[in-house]
C-alpha cells in the first residue's frame, strides 16, 4: 500500500514540475472592411445607367464646358445601339445617351463629366445623344415618343450645362462634320424633323 502511495506521489510531483507550455497566440483581429466604392449612375434622373462605356476620356469627375449637344442615329435597334456605344471595340465609339423609339426611354453609358467618342473634333465640348433607328429609314423609327423622350433629355442637358436652345448649339452629327470635323456621317438624316423637335425642346411635350 505504501509503495502504491509513493508511486502516485512521485507521478504527481513529475506532472506538477513539468514546465508549462506557452499559450497559442490569439488570432489577429480582422481588418475592417473597406468602404465600397460609390456606384456610378446616371446624371439625367430619368435615365437607366448602362455604363460605363470603354470608349471615353475620363476627366476625373471635374466639370467640363459643354457647348454642343449632338444628335445621332445609331443605325440599329435600341439594345444593339447602347450595347454598341458601351462596348470595348475598335475603332472606338461611344455616346452619353441612347433614346428608344417605342417609348422614349433613355439609357446613359457615359457620365456627362466625361468625354464620349462620338463626334470627332467636337467631342471634348459636346454631349452625344444617340437614337434608335436609321437615318435613311425615318418611318417607324422617328416616333413621337422618341422625339419627346429625346427633347426632354436635351432640354434638361441644355439647362444644366448652359447650352442655348437654338440650332447653333443643338446640332446633328452631319452638321458637326460639315462645319467642324469633316467625315462621312450624315445622321440623323433628312428625315429628322428639326422644326418639330426643337419645338418640343423649347416648349415641352404637353407635360
N, C-alpha and C positions, 0 to 999 in steps of 0.2 A: 504494500500500500504506500509505504514511504517512497519507494522507487518511482511509482507512478506519479506521485505528487511532485517529486523532484524533477521528473521528466517534463511535466506541464509547466513548472516554474521556469525551467530553462528555455522551453519553447516560447513562453510568453515574454521572457526577457529579450530573446533574439528578435521577436517581432517588434517590441517597443523600441529596441535600439536601432532598427533599420532606418537609414537616413530617408527623410521624406522626399518625394519626387516633386519637382516644380509643377504648378498647375498649368494646364494648357492655356495659351494666350486666348483671350476673348477675341472674336472677330471684330474687325474694324467697322465702325458704323457706316452704313451705306451713304454714298454721296447723295445730296439732294438732287432730285430730277431736274434737268434743265427745263426752263420755261419753253413751251412750244413757240415756234416761230409764228408770227401772225399770218393768218391765211390771206392770200391775195384775193381780191374780189372786185366786182365791177365798180366803176365810177358812176355810171348812169344808174339811178335807182331801179329802173325798170328792166335792166339788162340781166341776162344769165351769163355768169362767168364761165368761159370755156378755155381760158388760157392757163398759163402764159404761152404765147407763141414762142417758137425757137428763133424766129427771124425778127428780132427787134434790136434796138440800140438803147440799152438802159441809160437812164440819166440819174440813177440813184435816188429817185423819188423827188428830185428837185423840179420845181415848176419850169416850164419852157414856154416861150412865146408861141402862140398859135395864131396864125394869120389867115389860114385857109382851111375849109372843110371840103374834102374831095369826094365826089360821088362816083362810085364804081358799080359795074355789074360783074358778078363773079363767073359768068358763063357756065353756070351749073345750078344744081339743086341746093337747097339750104344746107343739108347735112354735109354734102360734099364740099360746099363752099366754106363753111367755118372749119371743117377738117383740113381743107387746103391751106387756108391762111394761118392756121395754128400748127402746121406740120413742120418737120425738120427736113427740108428738101433743098435741092439746087435746081435752078437758081433761086436765091432767097426771095420770099414774098410773104407779106402779112398785111393785116389791116386791123384797125382798132375795133371795128364793129361790123356785124353782119345782120341784115334785116330779112325776115322771112316773108314770102309773098302771101301766104294763106291768111295770116292774121297780124302781120306787122311785128311779130315777136323779134326782140333784139338780143343777140349774143355779143359778148365782148371778149376778145382774145389778147389785146394789148392794152395796158393801162394808158390813160391819157398822157401821163407824165413821160412815158417812153416813146421812142421814135419807131414807128412801124415802117416797113419797107414796101410802100405801095405806090409811090408817085415820083420816083427818081429824085431829081434835084430838089423837089419841094417837100421831101419827107420831114426834114427837121422842123419845119414851121407849119405842119399841117396835121390834121386828123383824117384818117381814111375810113369811109363808110361803104362797105360792100353790100350789094343787094342780090338776093336770089333771082336767077333768070338770065336772059341772054339779050345782049344789045341788039341783035338782029331779029329778035322774036318778042317784041313787047307785048303782043296779045297773050293774055293768060298769065303773064308774069308781072307786069306793072299794074298791080291791082290797087284799088282804093285803100285797102288795108296796108299794103306795102308803102304807098305814098304817105299815108297818115302816120304809121309807126316810125318811118324814117324822118318825117317832118317834126314830130315831137322830139325825137332824139337830137336832130340838128338844131332845133330852137334851144334846147337845153344846153347843148355844147356851145352855141353862139353866146348865150347869156353868161355861161360860166367863164368862157375864155375871152370875152370882149370882142367877138368876131362880128363885124357889121352884117346886117341881114340884107345883103344885096348880092347880085350875080358876079360882082368882082371878087367876092370872098367865099361864096358858096358855089363851087365850080365842078365841072365834070373832069374826069381823067383826061378826056380828049382835049379839053381846053388847056389843062396844065401842060400837056405835051406840045401843043401848038405855040403857046405863049412863052414857055419857060424851058422845058426839058428836052423837047424832041421825043422821038419814039413813034411806035405804030399803034398804040392803043387808041381805040375810038369809042370806048364805053363812056357813058351809058347809052350812047347812040341817039339817032334822030327820033326814035320813038319815045324817048323820055320827055314827059310833058312838063317843061320847066315852069311855064306860067302857072299851071295848076299846083305844082309842087311848092313854088315859092309863096303862093297864096296861103297854103297850109302852114308853111314855116312861119310866116308873119302873123297870120290870123288864127291859127289853130284849126282843129278838125271838128269844131262844133262842141267841144267839151271845155 
